[in-house]
């Protein structure tokens, strides 16, 4: 068996490899769950005010759109998208995790897939990987932005798997 991350077609090679790696990271943590979860699981929190699977997924989508579209391309994110994603309500740095839509995991996955298609398309119009952008007083390369979102995906995907495992242990 061969395991590989082949570059996605239609991208410069480095971007194609990194975008394929992002997709692979998503597929990996999704595979760990391997079940349809109902709203009682996607909205469950291990502690009051803590994150839920749904909230983490909304945060992941928001972060990807923020970095790929807003920072890298200077695009404005439509207000209706921000409202759907609870853009201004979720604040990881302040540990602010609001209630999220009472939807099954498939709804959240469909939302992530829908916006992933948008963000991957956005990468096709990026400048060269070493291009530097000013971001909060730092010079940030486009290559770093893509790498950062991959790391972010893997980190929070692991949290989702951990929440799912914890919910199962408490409800077995």
PyMOL CGO cylinders between C-alpha atoms (Angstrom):
from pymol import cmd
from pymol.cgo import CYLINDER

trace = [
    CYLINDER, 0.00, 0.00, 0.00, 1.27, 3.45, -0.92, 0.3, 1, 1, 1, 1, 1, 1,
    CYLINDER, 1.27, 3.45, -0.92, 0.44, 6.40, 1.27, 0.3, 1, 1, 1, 1, 1, 1,
    CYLINDER, 0.44, 6.40, 1.27, 1.13, 9.79, -0.29, 0.3, 1, 1, 1, 1, 1, 1,
    CYLINDER, 1.13, 9.79, -0.29, -0.06, 13.35, -0.36, 0.3, 1, 1, 1, 1, 1, 1,
    CYLINDER, -0.06, 13.35, -0.36, -0.06, 14.15, -4.06, 0.3, 1, 1, 1, 1, 1, 1,
    CYLINDER, -0.06, 14.15, -4.06, -0.34, 17.83, -4.96, 0.3, 1, 1, 1, 1, 1, 1,
    CYLINDER, -0.34, 17.83, -4.96, -3.86, 18.94, -5.78, 0.3, 1, 1, 1, 1, 1, 1,
    CYLINDER, -3.86, 18.94, -5.78, -4.12, 19.80, -9.48, 0.3, 1, 1, 1, 1, 1, 1,
    CYLINDER, -4.12, 19.80, -9.48, -4.40, 23.41, -10.58, 0.3, 1, 1, 1, 1, 1, 1,
    CYLINDER, -4.40, 23.41, -10.58, -2.00, 24.86, -8.00, 0.3, 1, 1, 1, 1, 1, 1,
    CYLINDER, -2.00, 24.86, -8.00, 1.68, 25.72, -8.03, 0.3, 1, 1, 1, 1, 1, 1,
    CYLINDER, 1.68, 25.72, -8.03, 3.42, 22.63, -6.61, 0.3, 1, 1, 1, 1, 1, 1,
    CYLINDER, 3.42, 22.63, -6.61, 4.05, 23.90, -3.07, 0.3, 1, 1, 1, 1, 1, 1,
    CYLINDER, 4.05, 23.90, -3.07, 0.48, 25.16, -2.68, 0.3, 1, 1, 1, 1, 1, 1,
    CYLINDER, 0.48, 25.16, -2.68, -0.85, 21.95, -4.20, 0.3, 1, 1, 1, 1, 1, 1,
    CYLINDER, -0.85, 21.95, -4.20, 1.07, 19.85, -1.68, 0.3, 1, 1, 1, 1, 1, 1,
    CYLINDER, 1.07, 19.85, -1.68, 0.07, 22.01, 1.26, 0.3, 1, 1, 1, 1, 1, 1,
    CYLINDER, 0.07, 22.01, 1.26, -3.61, 22.08, 0.23, 0.3, 1, 1, 1, 1, 1, 1,
    CYLINDER, -3.61, 22.08, 0.23, -3.54, 18.29, -0.16, 0.3, 1, 1, 1, 1, 1, 1,
    CYLINDER, -3.54, 18.29, -0.16, -1.99, 18.08, 3.32, 0.3, 1, 1, 1, 1, 1, 1,
    CYLINDER, -1.99, 18.08, 3.32, -4.80, 20.23, 4.72, 0.3, 1, 1, 1, 1, 1, 1,
    CYLINDER, -4.80, 20.23, 4.72, -7.36, 17.92, 3.14, 0.3, 1, 1, 1, 1, 1, 1,
    CYLINDER, -7.36, 17.92, 3.14, -5.51, 14.89, 4.50, 0.3, 1, 1, 1, 1, 1, 1,
    CYLINDER, -5.51, 14.89, 4.50, -5.48, 16.37, 8.02, 0.3, 1, 1, 1, 1, 1, 1,
    CYLINDER, -5.48, 16.37, 8.02, -9.24, 16.89, 7.85, 0.3, 1, 1, 1, 1, 1, 1,
    CYLINDER, -9.24, 16.89, 7.85, -9.84, 13.37, 6.55, 0.3, 1, 1, 1, 1, 1, 1,
    CYLINDER, -9.84, 13.37, 6.55, -7.66, 11.91, 9.31, 0.3, 1, 1, 1, 1, 1, 1,
    CYLINDER, -7.66, 11.91, 9.31, -9.57, 13.33, 12.28, 0.3, 1, 1, 1, 1, 1, 1,
    CYLINDER, -9.57, 13.33, 12.28, -12.93, 12.78, 10.57, 0.3, 1, 1, 1, 1, 1, 1,
    CYLINDER, -12.93, 12.78, 10.57, -11.99, 9.12, 10.07, 0.3, 1, 1, 1, 1, 1, 1,
    CYLINDER, -11.99, 9.12, 10.07, -11.32, 8.84, 13.82, 0.3, 1, 1, 1, 1, 1, 1,
    CYLINDER, -11.32, 8.84, 13.82, -14.97, 9.64, 14.52, 0.3, 1, 1, 1, 1, 1, 1,
    CYLINDER, -14.97, 9.64, 14.52, -16.37, 7.48, 11.72, 0.3, 1, 1, 1, 1, 1, 1,
    CYLINDER, -16.37, 7.48, 11.72, -19.98, 7.90, 12.82, 0.3, 1, 1, 1, 1, 1, 1,
    CYLINDER, -19.98, 7.90, 12.82, -22.96, 10.14, 12.33, 0.3, 1, 1, 1, 1, 1, 1,
    CYLINDER, -22.96, 10.14, 12.33, -23.35, 12.16, 15.47, 0.3, 1, 1, 1, 1, 1, 1,
    CYLINDER, -23.35, 12.16, 15.47, -26.63, 13.69, 16.46, 0.3, 1, 1, 1, 1, 1, 1,
    CYLINDER, -26.63, 13.69, 16.46, -27.13, 17.21, 17.78, 0.3, 1, 1, 1, 1, 1, 1,
    CYLINDER, -27.13, 17.21, 17.78, -26.96, 15.96, 21.38, 0.3, 1, 1, 1, 1, 1, 1,
    CYLINDER, -26.96, 15.96, 21.38, -23.29, 15.13, 20.75, 0.3, 1, 1, 1, 1, 1, 1,
    CYLINDER, -23.29, 15.13, 20.75, -22.29, 18.07, 18.51, 0.3, 1, 1, 1, 1, 1, 1,
    CYLINDER, -22.29, 18.07, 18.51, -23.59, 20.58, 21.06, 0.3, 1, 1, 1, 1, 1, 1,
    CYLINDER, -23.59, 20.58, 21.06, -22.47, 18.74, 24.22, 0.3, 1, 1, 1, 1, 1, 1,
    CYLINDER, -22.47, 18.74, 24.22, -19.86, 20.44, 26.43, 0.3, 1, 1, 1, 1, 1, 1,
    CYLINDER, -19.86, 20.44, 26.43, -17.75, 18.75, 29.08, 0.3, 1, 1, 1, 1, 1, 1,
    CYLINDER, -17.75, 18.75, 29.08, -18.11, 21.85, 31.27, 0.3, 1, 1, 1, 1, 1, 1,
    CYLINDER, -18.11, 21.85, 31.27, -20.34, 24.92, 31.26, 0.3, 1, 1, 1, 1, 1, 1,
    CYLINDER, -20.34, 24.92, 31.26, -19.07, 27.53, 28.82, 0.3, 1, 1, 1, 1, 1, 1,
    CYLINDER, -19.07, 27.53, 28.82, -16.61, 25.09, 27.31, 0.3, 1, 1, 1, 1, 1, 1,
    CYLINDER, -16.61, 25.09, 27.31, -16.25, 24.18, 23.65, 0.3, 1, 1, 1, 1, 1, 1,
    CYLINDER, -16.25, 24.18, 23.65, -18.51, 21.75, 21.84, 0.3, 1, 1, 1, 1, 1, 1,
    CYLINDER, -18.51, 21.75, 21.84, -17.73, 19.80, 18.68, 0.3, 1, 1, 1, 1, 1, 1,
    CYLINDER, -17.73, 19.80, 18.68, -19.97, 22.16, 16.72, 0.3, 1, 1, 1, 1, 1, 1,
    CYLINDER, -19.97, 22.16, 16.72, -18.34, 25.28, 18.16, 0.3, 1, 1, 1, 1, 1, 1,
    CYLINDER, -18.34, 25.28, 18.16, -14.86, 24.01, 17.39, 0.3, 1, 1, 1, 1, 1, 1,
    CYLINDER, -14.86, 24.01, 17.39, -15.89, 23.23, 13.82, 0.3, 1, 1, 1, 1, 1, 1,
    CYLINDER, -15.89, 23.23, 13.82, -17.32, 26.72, 13.36, 0.3, 1, 1, 1, 1, 1, 1,
    CYLINDER, -17.32, 26.72, 13.36, -14.10, 28.17, 14.76, 0.3, 1, 1, 1, 1, 1, 1,
    CYLINDER, -14.10, 28.17, 14.76, -12.00, 26.06, 12.39, 0.3, 1, 1, 1, 1, 1, 1,
    CYLINDER, -12.00, 26.06, 12.39, -14.00, 27.26, 9.38, 0.3, 1, 1, 1, 1, 1, 1,
    CYLINDER, -14.00, 27.26, 9.38, -13.76, 30.86, 10.56, 0.3, 1, 1, 1, 1, 1, 1,
    CYLINDER, -13.76, 30.86, 10.56, -9.99, 30.68, 11.04, 0.3, 1, 1, 1, 1, 1, 1,
    CYLINDER, -9.99, 30.68, 11.04, -9.47, 29.18, 7.60, 0.3, 1, 1, 1, 1, 1, 1,
    CYLINDER, -9.47, 29.18, 7.60, -11.59, 31.86, 5.92, 0.3, 1, 1, 1, 1, 1, 1,
    CYLINDER, -11.59, 31.86, 5.92, -9.90, 34.56, 7.94, 0.3, 1, 1, 1, 1, 1, 1,
    CYLINDER, -9.90, 34.56, 7.94, -6.38, 33.54, 6.95, 0.3, 1, 1, 1, 1, 1, 1,
    CYLINDER, -6.38, 33.54, 6.95, -7.00, 32.37, 3.37, 0.3, 1, 1, 1, 1, 1, 1,
    CYLINDER, -7.00, 32.37, 3.37, -9.39, 35.07, 2.24, 0.3, 1, 1, 1, 1, 1, 1,
    CYLINDER, -9.39, 35.07, 2.24, -9.27, 38.05, 4.57, 0.3, 1, 1, 1, 1, 1, 1,
    CYLINDER, -9.27, 38.05, 4.57, -5.55, 38.13, 5.37, 0.3, 1, 1, 1, 1, 1, 1,
    CYLINDER, -5.55, 38.13, 5.37, -4.03, 36.57, 2.23, 0.3, 1, 1, 1, 1, 1, 1,
    CYLINDER, -4.03, 36.57, 2.23, -6.33, 38.23, -0.30, 0.3, 1, 1, 1, 1, 1, 1,
    CYLINDER, -6.33, 38.23, -0.30, -7.75, 41.21, 1.57, 0.3, 1, 1, 1, 1, 1, 1,
    CYLINDER, -7.75, 41.21, 1.57, -11.32, 40.06, 0.92, 0.3, 1, 1, 1, 1, 1, 1,
    CYLINDER, -11.32, 40.06, 0.92, -14.23, 40.96, 3.14, 0.3, 1, 1, 1, 1, 1, 1,
    CYLINDER, -14.23, 40.96, 3.14, -16.17, 38.02, 4.51, 0.3, 1, 1, 1, 1, 1, 1,
    CYLINDER, -16.17, 38.02, 4.51, -19.92, 38.42, 3.82, 0.3, 1, 1, 1, 1, 1, 1,
    CYLINDER, -19.92, 38.42, 3.82, -21.99, 39.32, 6.88, 0.3, 1, 1, 1, 1, 1, 1,
    CYLINDER, -21.99, 39.32, 6.88, -24.33, 36.36, 6.37, 0.3, 1, 1, 1, 1, 1, 1,
    CYLINDER, -24.33, 36.36, 6.37, -21.33, 34.00, 6.46, 0.3, 1, 1, 1, 1, 1, 1,
    CYLINDER, -21.33, 34.00, 6.46, -20.05, 35.63, 9.64, 0.3, 1, 1, 1, 1, 1, 1,
    CYLINDER, -20.05, 35.63, 9.64, -23.46, 35.25, 11.27, 0.3, 1, 1, 1, 1, 1, 1,
    CYLINDER, -23.46, 35.25, 11.27, -23.72, 31.60, 10.22, 0.3, 1, 1, 1, 1, 1, 1,
    CYLINDER, -23.72, 31.60, 10.22, -20.24, 30.86, 11.60, 0.3, 1, 1, 1, 1, 1, 1,
    CYLINDER, -20.24, 30.86, 11.60, -20.77, 32.83, 14.85, 0.3, 1, 1, 1, 1, 1, 1,
    CYLINDER, -20.77, 32.83, 14.85, -17.66, 34.75, 13.74, 0.3, 1, 1, 1, 1, 1, 1,
    CYLINDER, -17.66, 34.75, 13.74, -17.86, 37.42, 16.43, 0.3, 1, 1, 1, 1, 1, 1,
    CYLINDER, -17.86, 37.42, 16.43, -19.34, 35.22, 19.18, 0.3, 1, 1, 1, 1, 1, 1,
    CYLINDER, -19.34, 35.22, 19.18, -16.64, 32.54, 19.34, 0.3, 1, 1, 1, 1, 1, 1,
    CYLINDER, -16.64, 32.54, 19.34, -13.38, 33.79, 20.84, 0.3, 1, 1, 1, 1, 1, 1,
    CYLINDER, -13.38, 33.79, 20.84, -10.85, 31.08, 21.59, 0.3, 1, 1, 1, 1, 1, 1,
    CYLINDER, -10.85, 31.08, 21.59, -8.43, 33.50, 23.26, 0.3, 1, 1, 1, 1, 1, 1,
    CYLINDER, -8.43, 33.50, 23.26, -11.11, 34.61, 25.70, 0.3, 1, 1, 1, 1, 1, 1,
    CYLINDER, -11.11, 34.61, 25.70, -12.52, 31.06, 26.10, 0.3, 1, 1, 1, 1, 1, 1,
    CYLINDER, -12.52, 31.06, 26.10, -15.86, 32.25, 24.75, 0.3, 1, 1, 1, 1, 1, 1,
    CYLINDER, -15.86, 32.25, 24.75, -17.83, 29.31, 23.33, 0.3, 1, 1, 1, 1, 1, 1,
    CYLINDER, -17.83, 29.31, 23.33, -21.49, 30.14, 22.68, 0.3, 1, 1, 1, 1, 1, 1,
    CYLINDER, -21.49, 30.14, 22.68, -24.32, 27.73, 22.04, 0.3, 1, 1, 1, 1, 1, 1,
    CYLINDER, -24.32, 27.73, 22.04, -24.24, 26.50, 18.45, 0.3, 1, 1, 1, 1, 1, 1,
    CYLINDER, -24.24, 26.50, 18.45, -26.96, 25.33, 16.07, 0.3, 1, 1, 1, 1, 1, 1,
    CYLINDER, -26.96, 25.33, 16.07, -28.63, 22.12, 17.21, 0.3, 1, 1, 1, 1, 1, 1,
    CYLINDER, -28.63, 22.12, 17.21, -27.56, 20.17, 14.11, 0.3, 1, 1, 1, 1, 1, 1,
    CYLINDER, -27.56, 20.17, 14.11, -26.03, 16.75, 13.44, 0.3, 1, 1, 1, 1, 1, 1,
    CYLINDER, -26.03, 16.75, 13.44, -22.36, 16.35, 12.59, 0.3, 1, 1, 1, 1, 1, 1,
    CYLINDER, -22.36, 16.35, 12.59, -23.22, 15.92, 8.91, 0.3, 1, 1, 1, 1, 1, 1,
    CYLINDER, -23.22, 15.92, 8.91, -24.52, 19.52, 8.86, 0.3, 1, 1, 1, 1, 1, 1,
    CYLINDER, -24.52, 19.52, 8.86, -21.24, 20.81, 10.29, 0.3, 1, 1, 1, 1, 1, 1,
    CYLINDER, -21.24, 20.81, 10.29, -19.20, 18.67, 7.88, 0.3, 1, 1, 1, 1, 1, 1,
    CYLINDER, -19.20, 18.67, 7.88, -21.24, 19.96, 4.92, 0.3, 1, 1, 1, 1, 1, 1,
    CYLINDER, -21.24, 19.96, 4.92, -20.59, 23.52, 6.09, 0.3, 1, 1, 1, 1, 1, 1,
    CYLINDER, -20.59, 23.52, 6.09, -16.87, 22.85, 6.42, 0.3, 1, 1, 1, 1, 1, 1,
    CYLINDER, -16.87, 22.85, 6.42, -16.80, 21.21, 2.99, 0.3, 1, 1, 1, 1, 1, 1,
    CYLINDER, -16.80, 21.21, 2.99, -18.69, 24.11, 1.43, 0.3, 1, 1, 1, 1, 1, 1,
    CYLINDER, -18.69, 24.11, 1.43, -16.31, 26.71, 2.79, 0.3, 1, 1, 1, 1, 1, 1,
    CYLINDER, -16.31, 26.71, 2.79, -13.24, 24.52, 2.20, 0.3, 1, 1, 1, 1, 1, 1,
    CYLINDER, -13.24, 24.52, 2.20, -14.09, 24.57, -1.51, 0.3, 1, 1, 1, 1, 1, 1,
    CYLINDER, -14.09, 24.57, -1.51, -14.13, 28.38, -1.32, 0.3, 1, 1, 1, 1, 1, 1,
    CYLINDER, -14.13, 28.38, -1.32, -10.84, 28.63, 0.57, 0.3, 1, 1, 1, 1, 1, 1,
    CYLINDER, -10.84, 28.63, 0.57, -9.04, 26.13, -1.65, 0.3, 1, 1, 1, 1, 1, 1,
    CYLINDER, -9.04, 26.13, -1.65, -10.18, 28.07, -4.70, 0.3, 1, 1, 1, 1, 1, 1,
    CYLINDER, -10.18, 28.07, -4.70, -8.89, 31.27, -3.05, 0.3, 1, 1, 1, 1, 1, 1,
    CYLINDER, -8.89, 31.27, -3.05, -5.40, 29.77, -2.72, 0.3, 1, 1, 1, 1, 1, 1,
    CYLINDER, -5.40, 29.77, -2.72, -5.25, 29.44, -6.52, 0.3, 1, 1, 1, 1, 1, 1,
    CYLINDER, -5.25, 29.44, -6.52, -5.08, 33.24, -6.76, 0.3, 1, 1, 1, 1, 1, 1,
    CYLINDER, -5.08, 33.24, -6.76, -2.39, 33.73, -4.10, 0.3, 1, 1, 1, 1, 1, 1,
    CYLINDER, -2.39, 33.73, -4.10, 0.92, 35.34, -4.98, 0.3, 1, 1, 1, 1, 1, 1,
    CYLINDER, 0.92, 35.34, -4.98, 4.14, 33.35, -4.65, 0.3, 1, 1, 1, 1, 1, 1,
    CYLINDER, 4.14, 33.35, -4.65, 4.64, 31.42, -1.37, 0.3, 1, 1, 1, 1, 1, 1,
    CYLINDER, 4.64, 31.42, -1.37, 7.40, 33.66, -0.07, 0.3, 1, 1, 1, 1, 1, 1,
    CYLINDER, 7.40, 33.66, -0.07, 5.24, 36.79, -0.42, 0.3, 1, 1, 1, 1, 1, 1,
    CYLINDER, 5.24, 36.79, -0.42, 5.17, 38.65, 2.88, 0.3, 1, 1, 1, 1, 1, 1,
    CYLINDER, 5.17, 38.65, 2.88, 2.11, 40.35, 4.33, 0.3, 1, 1, 1, 1, 1, 1,
    CYLINDER, 2.11, 40.35, 4.33, 1.97, 42.69, 7.30, 0.3, 1, 1, 1, 1, 1, 1,
    CYLINDER, 1.97, 42.69, 7.30, -0.19, 41.13, 10.00, 0.3, 1, 1, 1, 1, 1, 1,
    CYLINDER, -0.19, 41.13, 10.00, -0.36, 42.51, 13.55, 0.3, 1, 1, 1, 1, 1, 1,
    CYLINDER, -0.36, 42.51, 13.55, 3.14, 43.92, 13.40, 0.3, 1, 1, 1, 1, 1, 1,
    CYLINDER, 3.14, 43.92, 13.40, 4.74, 40.83, 11.87, 0.3, 1, 1, 1, 1, 1, 1,
    CYLINDER, 4.74, 40.83, 11.87, 5.78, 39.90, 8.38, 0.3, 1, 1, 1, 1, 1, 1,
    CYLINDER, 5.78, 39.90, 8.38, 3.85, 36.73, 7.53, 0.3, 1, 1, 1, 1, 1, 1,
    CYLINDER, 3.85, 36.73, 7.53, 4.51, 34.68, 4.41, 0.3, 1, 1, 1, 1, 1, 1,
    CYLINDER, 4.51, 34.68, 4.41, 1.72, 33.09, 2.42, 0.3, 1, 1, 1, 1, 1, 1,
    CYLINDER, 1.72, 33.09, 2.42, 3.55, 29.79, 2.87, 0.3, 1, 1, 1, 1, 1, 1,
    CYLINDER, 3.55, 29.79, 2.87, 3.35, 30.24, 6.67, 0.3, 1, 1, 1, 1, 1, 1,
    CYLINDER, 3.35, 30.24, 6.67, -0.38, 31.05, 6.48, 0.3, 1, 1, 1, 1, 1, 1,
    CYLINDER, -0.38, 31.05, 6.48, -1.10, 27.77, 4.75, 0.3, 1, 1, 1, 1, 1, 1,
    CYLINDER, -1.10, 27.77, 4.75, 1.12, 25.85, 7.15, 0.3, 1, 1, 1, 1, 1, 1,
    CYLINDER, 1.12, 25.85, 7.15, -0.52, 27.56, 10.12, 0.3, 1, 1, 1, 1, 1, 1,
    CYLINDER, -0.52, 27.56, 10.12, -4.02, 26.59, 8.97, 0.3, 1, 1, 1, 1, 1, 1,
    CYLINDER, -4.02, 26.59, 8.97, -2.86, 22.97, 8.53, 0.3, 1, 1, 1, 1, 1, 1,
    CYLINDER, -2.86, 22.97, 8.53, -1.53, 22.96, 12.10, 0.3, 1, 1, 1, 1, 1, 1,
    CYLINDER, -1.53, 22.96, 12.10, -4.73, 24.64, 13.33, 0.3, 1, 1, 1, 1, 1, 1,
    CYLINDER, -4.73, 24.64, 13.33, -6.85, 21.99, 11.59, 0.3, 1, 1, 1, 1, 1, 1,
    CYLINDER, -6.85, 21.99, 11.59, -4.88, 19.14, 13.14, 0.3, 1, 1, 1, 1, 1, 1,
    CYLINDER, -4.88, 19.14, 13.14, -4.92, 20.70, 16.62, 0.3, 1, 1, 1, 1, 1, 1,
    CYLINDER, -4.92, 20.70, 16.62, -8.66, 21.35, 16.73, 0.3, 1, 1, 1, 1, 1, 1,
    CYLINDER, -8.66, 21.35, 16.73, -9.47, 18.13, 14.88, 0.3, 1, 1, 1, 1, 1, 1,
    CYLINDER, -9.47, 18.13, 14.88, -7.75, 16.33, 17.75, 0.3, 1, 1, 1, 1, 1, 1,
    CYLINDER, -7.75, 16.33, 17.75, -9.90, 18.26, 20.21, 0.3, 1, 1, 1, 1, 1, 1,
    CYLINDER, -9.90, 18.26, 20.21, -13.02, 17.16, 18.36, 0.3, 1, 1, 1, 1, 1, 1,
    CYLINDER, -13.02, 17.16, 18.36, -11.93, 13.52, 18.53, 0.3, 1, 1, 1, 1, 1, 1,
    CYLINDER, -11.93, 13.52, 18.53, -11.17, 13.94, 22.25, 0.3, 1, 1, 1, 1, 1, 1,
    CYLINDER, -11.17, 13.94, 22.25, -14.62, 15.46, 22.92, 0.3, 1, 1, 1, 1, 1, 1,
    CYLINDER, -14.62, 15.46, 22.92, -16.27, 12.63, 21.00, 0.3, 1, 1, 1, 1, 1, 1,
    CYLINDER, -16.27, 12.63, 21.00, -14.29, 10.05, 22.99, 0.3, 1, 1, 1, 1, 1, 1,
    CYLINDER, -14.29, 10.05, 22.99, -15.17, 11.76, 26.27, 0.3, 1, 1, 1, 1, 1, 1,
    CYLINDER, -15.17, 11.76, 26.27, -18.85, 11.92, 25.39, 0.3, 1, 1, 1, 1, 1, 1,
    CYLINDER, -18.85, 11.92, 25.39, -18.81, 8.22, 24.51, 0.3, 1, 1, 1, 1, 1, 1,
    CYLINDER, -18.81, 8.22, 24.51, -17.11, 7.32, 27.78, 0.3, 1, 1, 1, 1, 1, 1,
    CYLINDER, -17.11, 7.32, 27.78, -19.66, 9.26, 29.81, 0.3, 1, 1, 1, 1, 1, 1,
    CYLINDER, -19.66, 9.26, 29.81, -22.66, 7.98, 27.89, 0.3, 1, 1, 1, 1, 1, 1,
    CYLINDER, -22.66, 7.98, 27.89, -21.74, 4.34, 27.34, 0.3, 1, 1, 1, 1, 1, 1,
]
cmd.load_cgo(trace, "trace")
